[in-house]
Amino acid sequence: MSISAYNIAAPFDAAGLGLAGVLHRARQDRLAAQAHADAVQANRNLTAATRAARAVEALRGVLFATQAENAALDQENAELKRALAVARAETLRAKGLLVRHMRAA
């Protein structure tokens, strides 16, 4: 093996690149840990009133969705009642025709 600049520098270059990769991963891990710690601290900083307000907003959304669903169900119920009334009227008309036909026979 000859002693050349490449043969001397190659192991140092590989070690440097490996170290750079380790440092990059360590930095990314530290940034992720800091972001998590910031989120935890932000949650701790919420006052009880803020938490209650958020809960009320969530419940308000559920209430509005329920009211909309109830209105749709009321409308469907009214349509079904109209259809039932039409069916009953048709049934009574058919019974009347049947009675008249039987009397005529």
Secondary structure as UniProt FT lines:
FT   HELIX           5..45
FT   HELIX           48..104
//
